[in-house]
Amino acid sequence: MIHEPTCGIFGPVSVADDIAKNAADTFGTAWTTRAGMVVPAANDLRMANDAVEFETATILYADLDGSTDLVEGNKWQFAGHVYKTFLYAASRLIRKHGGTIVSYDGDRVMGVFISPRQRNEAVSCALEINYSVKNHLQVELRKQWSTDFQIRHVIEIDTSTIRATRTGVRGDNDLVWIGNAANLAAKLTALSADSPTWITRRVHDYLDNPQRLGPGGENIWRKWTWGQHKDEEVYSTTYWRRFS
């Protein structure tokens, strides 16, 4: 087997040696941590054990539902239209509500909200994404394609302490987000797209009436027991919010 060596002080270093040295350096070095005031870019952090901490941050994942069937059962051009329009709408609305887009992963976009009203902004964003999918994306899809395909999505939101650190190799690296909200919001993806917006109790308990109640004053949220995660209390809604 031929390895592409890197260059060390005393000559070429094998990939195996390079990985072993990185592991030794990483595990053997203490972390430096500073409080975050803004969402950092990758270049704001060193490649060493350097982290930015947010005592409270809200994570929003917006995912297409059924993307495997979408790709396998349709022309690639059709799937491309759905991917591009959904990710554009979700990203545009994350920014509209003061969130920062921190990653794209196939059919999913991740946003981070750190303002004092971060939970309400994230939920308001989710309700507007639901409106846009049904009243913008689906309408335009039907104009251009003869199909009964329904665009379905799931949005997951959670809040916790979050730390950002830089990972990867030099010349090809990005931020990774470490914290319960980043993990649990991603796991909520597995819940039903019949209710497109899912939030944890940590989000629900901080919502103001515009995000908690419908136009007639009705509670828009249904409470569930999340059996896949310690019977945690989570909430879902089918509501949307019109926006201009």
Disulfide bonds with the S-S distance in Angstrom:
none
